[in-house]
Amino acid sequence: MTRTLLIVYHSMTGGTRQMAEAAAEAARCEAAGAADDSAGVPVEVRLLHASAAGPADVLAAHGYLFATPENLAAIAGLMKDFFDRSYYGALDRINGRPYASLICAGSDGRNAARQIERVATGWRLVAVAEPLIVCTHAQTPEQILQTQQIAAADLQRCAELGAAMAAGLALGVY
């Protein structure tokens, strides 16, 4: 039986997209390596923009990675929309599944992480890692709205989280 890691993201300036793509690429590599070694079950990695993801995607997945920018001390509106559209359709049907989060923030990111944690608590998901917050230090309107370039070290941390989630799903750790 194939297990699915669903990565849902939104990005306006490209930063969160880079983080989600790094996690997805590493998760796919990890899943391919596990399949080659015949260790565990196959893992499919699905990377979906928040506007394209919905309750059917949530129900079909076995683990989740939620990636969002923090906008005005909150998750991005399109991530909120994804959660609004998916929440009740998945409620009490995904209990105990693993999740983690990626936050791209100008200065803090903790409030967006708390908001995701509250949704995950309602869904009765299990956090398998602390929220991974990347701070861009963008503070002026020009800096905030410009295309972001996430540092290689931060992308590596995102990749490690994606790979760990895929490995955990493949091996049945969660």
Contacts in CASP RR format, 6 or more apart in sequence:
PFRMAT RR
TARGET T0000
AUTHOR 0000-0000-0000
METHOD contacts of the structure
MODEL  1
MTRTLLIVYHSMTGGTRQMAEAAAEAARCEAAGAADDSAGVPVEVRLLHA
SAAGPADVLAAHGYLFATPENLAAIAGLMKDFFDRSYYGALDRINGRPYA
SLICAGSDGRNAARQIERVATGWRLVAVAEPLIVCTHAQTPEQILQTQQI
AAADLQRCAELGAAMAAGLALGVY
1 41 0 8 1.000
2 41 0 8 1.000
2 42 0 8 1.000
2 43 0 8 1.000
2 44 0 8 1.000
3 41 0 8 1.000
3 42 0 8 1.000
3 43 0 8 1.000
3 44 0 8 1.000
3 62 0 8 1.000
3 63 0 8 1.000
3 169 0 8 1.000
3 170 0 8 1.000
3 172 0 8 1.000
4 43 0 8 1.000
4 44 0 8 1.000
4 45 0 8 1.000
4 46 0 8 1.000
4 60 0 8 1.000
4 61 0 8 1.000
4 62 0 8 1.000
4 63 0 8 1.000
4 169 0 8 1.000
5 27 0 8 1.000
5 31 0 8 1.000
5 43 0 8 1.000
5 44 0 8 1.000
5 45 0 8 1.000
5 46 0 8 1.000
5 61 0 8 1.000
5 62 0 8 1.000
5 63 0 8 1.000
5 64 0 8 1.000
5 65 0 8 1.000
5 162 0 8 1.000
5 165 0 8 1.000
5 166 0 8 1.000
5 169 0 8 1.000
6 46 0 8 1.000
6 48 0 8 1.000
6 53 0 8 1.000
6 57 0 8 1.000
6 58 0 8 1.000
6 60 0 8 1.000
6 61 0 8 1.000
6 63 0 8 1.000
6 64 0 8 1.000
6 65 0 8 1.000
7 20 0 8 1.000
7 23 0 8 1.000
7 24 0 8 1.000
7 27 0 8 1.000
7 45 0 8 1.000
7 46 0 8 1.000
7 47 0 8 1.000
7 48 0 8 1.000
7 64 0 8 1.000
7 65 0 8 1.000
7 66 0 8 1.000
7 67 0 8 1.000
7 162 0 8 1.000
8 48 0 8 1.000
8 49 0 8 1.000
8 50 0 8 1.000
8 53 0 8 1.000
8 57 0 8 1.000
8 64 0 8 1.000
8 65 0 8 1.000
8 66 0 8 1.000
8 67 0 8 1.000
8 79 0 8 1.000
8 82 0 8 1.000
9 16 0 8 1.000
9 17 0 8 1.000
9 19 0 8 1.000
9 20 0 8 1.000
9 47 0 8 1.000
9 48 0 8 1.000
9 49 0 8 1.000
9 50 0 8 1.000
9 66 0 8 1.000
9 67 0 8 1.000
9 68 0 8 1.000
9 79 0 8 1.000
9 102 0 8 1.000
10 16 0 8 1.000
10 49 0 8 1.000
10 50 0 8 1.000
10 51 0 8 1.000
10 67 0 8 1.000
10 68 0 8 1.000
10 69 0 8 1.000
10 76 0 8 1.000
10 77 0 8 1.000
10 78 0 8 1.000
10 79 0 8 1.000
10 82 0 8 1.000
11 17 0 8 1.000
11 18 0 8 1.000
11 20 0 8 1.000
11 67 0 8 1.000
11 69 0 8 1.000
11 104 0 8 1.000
12 69 0 8 1.000
12 71 0 8 1.000
12 76 0 8 1.000
13 69 0 8 1.000
13 144 0 8 1.000
13 145 0 8 1.000
13 146 0 8 1.000
13 147 0 8 1.000
13 148 0 8 1.000
14 147 0 8 1.000
14 148 0 8 1.000
15 69 0 8 1.000
15 104 0 8 1.000
15 134 0 8 1.000
15 136 0 8 1.000
15 148 0 8 1.000
15 149 0 8 1.000
15 150 0 8 1.000
16 67 0 8 1.000
16 68 0 8 1.000
16 69 0 8 1.000
16 76 0 8 1.000
16 102 0 8 1.000
16 104 0 8 1.000
18 148 0 8 1.000
18 149 0 8 1.000
18 150 0 8 1.000
18 155 0 8 1.000
19 67 0 8 1.000
19 102 0 8 1.000
19 104 0 8 1.000
19 132 0 8 1.000
19 134 0 8 1.000
19 150 0 8 1.000
19 154 0 8 1.000
19 155 0 8 1.000
19 158 0 8 1.000
20 47 0 8 1.000
20 65 0 8 1.000
20 67 0 8 1.000
20 102 0 8 1.000
20 158 0 8 1.000
21 47 0 8 1.000
22 150 0 8 1.000
22 155 0 8 1.000
22 156 0 8 1.000
22 158 0 8 1.000
22 159 0 8 1.000
23 65 0 8 1.000
23 67 0 8 1.000
23 102 0 8 1.000
23 158 0 8 1.000
23 159 0 8 1.000
23 161 0 8 1.000
23 162 0 8 1.000
23 165 0 8 1.000
24 45 0 8 1.000
24 47 0 8 1.000
24 162 0 8 1.000
25 159 0 8 1.000
26 158 0 8 1.000
26 159 0 8 1.000
26 160 0 8 1.000
26 162 0 8 1.000
26 163 0 8 1.000
26 166 0 8 1.000
27 43 0 8 1.000
27 45 0 8 1.000
27 65 0 8 1.000
27 162 0 8 1.000
27 163 0 8 1.000
27 165 0 8 1.000
27 166 0 8 1.000
28 45 0 8 1.000
28 166 0 8 1.000
29 163 0 8 1.000
30 43 0 8 1.000
30 162 0 8 1.000
30 163 0 8 1.000
30 164 0 8 1.000
30 166 0 8 1.000
30 167 0 8 1.000
30 170 0 8 1.000
31 42 0 8 1.000
31 43 0 8 1.000
31 44 0 8 1.000
31 45 0 8 1.000
31 166 0 8 1.000
31 170 0 8 1.000
34 40 0 8 1.000
34 42 0 8 1.000
34 43 0 8 1.000
34 166 0 8 1.000
34 167 0 8 1.000
34 170 0 8 1.000
34 171 0 8 1.000
35 42 0 8 1.000
35 43 0 8 1.000
35 170 0 8 1.000
39 170 0 8 1.000
39 171 0 8 1.000
40 170 0 8 1.000
40 171 0 8 1.000
40 172 0 8 1.000
41 169 0 8 1.000
41 170 0 8 1.000
41 172 0 8 1.000
42 170 0 8 1.000
43 166 0 8 1.000
43 169 0 8 1.000
43 170 0 8 1.000
45 166 0 8 1.000
46 57 0 8 1.000
46 61 0 8 1.000
48 57 0 8 1.000
49 78 0 8 1.000
50 68 0 8 1.000
50 76 0 8 1.000
50 78 0 8 1.000
50 79 0 8 1.000
50 81 0 8 1.000
50 82 0 8 1.000
51 78 0 8 1.000
51 81 0 8 1.000
51 82 0 8 1.000
53 82 0 8 1.000
53 86 0 8 1.000
54 82 0 8 1.000
54 85 0 8 1.000
54 86 0 8 1.000
55 85 0 8 1.000
55 86 0 8 1.000
55 88 0 8 1.000
55 89 0 8 1.000
55 90 0 8 1.000
57 86 0 8 1.000
58 64 0 8 1.000
58 86 0 8 1.000
58 89 0 8 1.000
58 90 0 8 1.000
58 94 0 8 1.000
59 89 0 8 1.000
59 90 0 8 1.000
59 93 0 8 1.000
59 94 0 8 1.000
61 94 0 8 1.000
61 97 0 8 1.000
62 97 0 8 1.000
62 98 0 8 1.000
62 169 0 8 1.000
63 97 0 8 1.000
63 98 0 8 1.000
63 99 0 8 1.000
63 165 0 8 1.000
63 169 0 8 1.000
63 174 0 8 1.000
64 97 0 8 1.000
64 98 0 8 1.000
64 99 0 8 1.000
64 100 0 8 1.000
64 125 0 8 1.000
65 99 0 8 1.000
65 100 0 8 1.000
65 101 0 8 1.000
65 102 0 8 1.000
65 161 0 8 1.000
65 162 0 8 1.000
65 165 0 8 1.000
66 79 0 8 1.000
66 99 0 8 1.000
66 100 0 8 1.000
66 101 0 8 1.000
66 102 0 8 1.000
66 116 0 8 1.000
66 120 0 8 1.000
67 101 0 8 1.000
67 102 0 8 1.000
67 103 0 8 1.000
67 104 0 8 1.000
68 75 0 8 1.000
68 76 0 8 1.000
68 79 0 8 1.000
68 101 0 8 1.000
68 102 0 8 1.000
68 103 0 8 1.000
68 104 0 8 1.000
68 112 0 8 1.000
68 116 0 8 1.000
69 76 0 8 1.000
69 103 0 8 1.000
69 104 0 8 1.000
69 105 0 8 1.000
69 112 0 8 1.000
70 76 0 8 1.000
70 103 0 8 1.000
70 104 0 8 1.000
70 105 0 8 1.000
70 106 0 8 1.000
70 108 0 8 1.000
70 109 0 8 1.000
70 111 0 8 1.000
70 112 0 8 1.000
71 77 0 8 1.000
73 108 0 8 1.000
73 109 0 8 1.000
73 111 0 8 1.000
73 112 0 8 1.000
74 80 0 8 1.000
74 111 0 8 1.000
74 112 0 8 1.000
74 115 0 8 1.000
75 83 0 8 1.000
75 112 0 8 1.000
75 115 0 8 1.000
75 116 0 8 1.000
83 119 0 8 1.000
87 119 0 8 1.000
87 123 0 8 1.000
90 123 0 8 1.000
91 122 0 8 1.000
91 123 0 8 1.000
92 124 0 8 1.000
94 123 0 8 1.000
94 124 0 8 1.000
94 125 0 8 1.000
95 123 0 8 1.000
95 124 0 8 1.000
95 125 0 8 1.000
96 124 0 8 1.000
96 125 0 8 1.000
96 126 0 8 1.000
97 123 0 8 1.000
97 125 0 8 1.000
97 126 0 8 1.000
97 174 0 8 1.000
98 125 0 8 1.000
98 126 0 8 1.000
98 127 0 8 1.000
98 128 0 8 1.000
98 165 0 8 1.000
98 168 0 8 1.000
98 169 0 8 1.000
98 174 0 8 1.000
99 120 0 8 1.000
99 125 0 8 1.000
99 126 0 8 1.000
99 127 0 8 1.000
99 128 0 8 1.000
100 127 0 8 1.000
100 128 0 8 1.000
100 129 0 8 1.000
100 131 0 8 1.000
100 132 0 8 1.000
100 161 0 8 1.000
100 162 0 8 1.000
100 165 0 8 1.000
101 113 0 8 1.000
101 116 0 8 1.000
101 117 0 8 1.000
101 131 0 8 1.000
101 132 0 8 1.000
102 131 0 8 1.000
102 132 0 8 1.000
102 134 0 8 1.000
102 158 0 8 1.000
102 161 0 8 1.000
103 109 0 8 1.000
103 112 0 8 1.000
103 113 0 8 1.000
103 116 0 8 1.000
103 131 0 8 1.000
103 132 0 8 1.000
103 133 0 8 1.000
103 134 0 8 1.000
104 134 0 8 1.000
104 136 0 8 1.000
104 148 0 8 1.000
104 150 0 8 1.000
105 112 0 8 1.000
105 133 0 8 1.000
105 134 0 8 1.000
105 135 0 8 1.000
105 136 0 8 1.000
106 135 0 8 1.000
106 136 0 8 1.000
106 137 0 8 1.000
106 138 0 8 1.000
106 139 0 8 1.000
106 144 0 8 1.000
107 135 0 8 1.000
107 137 0 8 1.000
107 139 0 8 1.000
108 133 0 8 1.000
108 135 0 8 1.000
109 131 0 8 1.000
109 133 0 8 1.000
109 135 0 8 1.000
110 131 0 8 1.000
110 133 0 8 1.000
113 131 0 8 1.000
113 133 0 8 1.000
116 131 0 8 1.000
117 127 0 8 1.000
117 131 0 8 1.000
120 127 0 8 1.000
126 174 0 8 1.000
128 164 0 8 1.000
128 165 0 8 1.000
128 168 0 8 1.000
128 174 0 8 1.000
129 161 0 8 1.000
129 164 0 8 1.000
132 157 0 8 1.000
132 158 0 8 1.000
132 161 0 8 1.000
134 150 0 8 1.000
134 151 0 8 1.000
134 154 0 8 1.000
134 157 0 8 1.000
134 158 0 8 1.000
136 143 0 8 1.000
136 148 0 8 1.000
136 150 0 8 1.000
137 143 0 8 1.000
138 144 0 8 1.000
138 146 0 8 1.000
138 148 0 8 1.000
150 158 0 8 1.000
167 173 0 8 1.000
168 174 0 8 1.000
END
